[in-house]
Amino acid sequence: MAAPKLSKLEFQIMETLWTAGERSIRDILDALPGKRRPAYTTVQTTIYRMETKGVVKRTRKVGNFHLFAATVTREAAQRRLIDELLAVFGGRPQPVMAHLVDTGKLTLEDVKAAERTLRRLSGKDGQP
């Protein structure tokens, strides 16, 4: 099953869960960037919606609050986001790659790692 689409706030919430494991809504709120931090009720509503989507789950109750944990991996969520970005370019990665090269965000080591992955996937490095 593909990871559901995540909003910017949902991605920020997921990042706190991927980094620290299970957290309460208050812990999640405190971990969000201080500038333009949403209200507690906004984070609470967002968490409950994410629970409905199946990307977080309640792990246990401590006192009068619940702890939540991610059910979707960082990699799955990132792949979904990248697939959406490529869809904007008609599925062609070349414009994205050109931008990364032009802005200096793609290093020679990144290119070498990509080449190794392509060789491995095509079976040309002697491994299946």
HELIX and SHEET records of a PDB file:
HELIX    1   1 LYS A    8  ALA A   20  1                                  13    
HELIX    2   2 ILE A   25  ALA A   31  1                                   7    
HELIX    3   3 TYR A   40  LYS A   53  1                                  14    
HELIX    4   4 ARG A   74  VAL A   88  1                                  15    
HELIX    5   5 GLN A   94  ASP A  102  1                                   9    
HELIX    6   6 LEU A  108  SER A  122  1                                  15    
SHEET    1   A 2 VAL A  56  VAL A  62  0                                        
SHEET    2   A 2 PHE A  65  ALA A  70 -1                                        
END                                                                             
